[in-house]
Amino acid sequence: MKQYQALSQSSSAKEPVFTVSMEMVPAWAPAVGFTLLPHAGGFLGSNITKREIPTWYETLQKPSWCPPNWVFAPVWGTLYTSMGYVFHIVLRH
């Protein structure tokens, strides 16, 4: 059992030492955390680039097989979720 101790800032021996056990974390928490982590990068990237969509992306000459704009959000969401969960699986093994 791994335990990490956070030392109190005072040097008094009377104060209790707070310990955190890794067993306190639910088994599903790392999977959810690593699955959501790529979405943070996607959210940041979308906030940076969304102002360029009407001025740059819409003016591009796109091929006839270019998907409509509404397709990009579910596709990128699925990709980010998959990347995060696979990263969790790789770290676990």
Rosetta blueprint (number, residue, H / E / L):
1 M L
2 K L
3 Q E
4 Y E
5 Q E
6 A E
7 L L
8 S L
9 Q L
10 S L
11 S L
12 S L
13 A L
14 K L
15 E L
16 P L
17 V L
18 F E
19 T E
20 V E
21 S E
22 M H
23 E H
24 M H
25 V L
26 P L
27 A L
28 W L
29 A H
30 P H
31 A H
32 V H
33 G H
34 F H
35 T H
36 L H
37 L H
38 P H
39 H H
40 A H
41 G H
42 G H
43 F H
44 L H
45 G H
46 S H
47 N H
48 I H
49 T H
50 K H
51 R H
52 E H
53 I L
54 P L
55 T L
56 W L
57 Y H
58 E H
59 T H
60 L L
61 Q L
62 K L
63 P L
64 S L
65 W L
66 C L
67 P L
68 P L
69 N H
70 W H
71 V H
72 F H
73 A H
74 P H
75 V H
76 W H
77 G H
78 T H
79 L H
80 Y H
81 T H
82 S H
83 M H
84 G H
85 Y H
86 V H
87 F H
88 H H
89 I H
90 V H
91 L H
92 R H
93 H L
